[in-house]
Amino acid sequence: MMHGDYWGMGWGMWIIPVLFVVLIIFLTRNNNVQSQNETPLGILKKRYAKGEITKEQYEEMKKNIL
C-alpha cells in the first residue's frame, strides 16, 4: 500500500491549472495598469508616431495639453 504518492491525484493535479489562471490574471492586470498610467502627451506622441495625426495637429494638441 502506497499512501504518500498523491501528486497525480487530489490537490497535486490542481497546481498547474491554478498557476495558469494566476498567470493570466497577472498579465491582464499588468496591461491595464500601463494603459491607465499613460499621460496625455504620451498618447499624443503615439498617435503621431502611428501616423494618425499630422505634424500640425500634433503641435496644436501639444500646445493645448501643456
N, C-alpha and C positions, 0 to 999 in steps of 0.2 A: 504494500500500500504506500503510495506516494502522496503525501499531503502538502508538500512545500512548493510544488510547481504550478502556481496559479497565474502566471503572466499571460498565458494564452486564453485564460478564462476569467470571468469576473471583472475586477477593476482593471487588470492589466490591459485588456482589449480596448479600454476607453482612453488610454493615454494619447495615442496618435490622433484620433478624431478631436479630442478636446484641445490638444496643442494646435491643430489645424484651424479650428474655429477661433482660438485666441489670436493666432497669426493674422487671420483675415480681419478680425476686429481691429487689431493694432494698425494694420496697413490702411484701412479705410479711415480711421480716426486721424492718422498722421496726415493724410491728404487734405482732410477738411481743415485742420489747423493751419496748414500752409496757405490755403486759399483765404482764410479769414484774416491772416496777418499781412496780406498784401496791401501795400499803400496805393493810393490813387495814382501817384506818379509812377509806381512800378507797373501798374496795369496799363497806364498810358504808354509807357515805353514798350511793353509787349505788343500792344496794338500797332504801334508804329513799326516795330520790327517785323511783324507779320504782314505788313502792307495793308492793313485795314483802313488806315488813315494816311493822309498826305502830310508832308512836312509842315505846310501852312496850318493844317488842322492841329497837328501836334503842338506847334508853337503857341497857338491860340489857347488850346486847352491847358497847356502848361502854365501860361500866364494866369488863367482862371484858378488853377489849383493853388499856385503859390501866391 
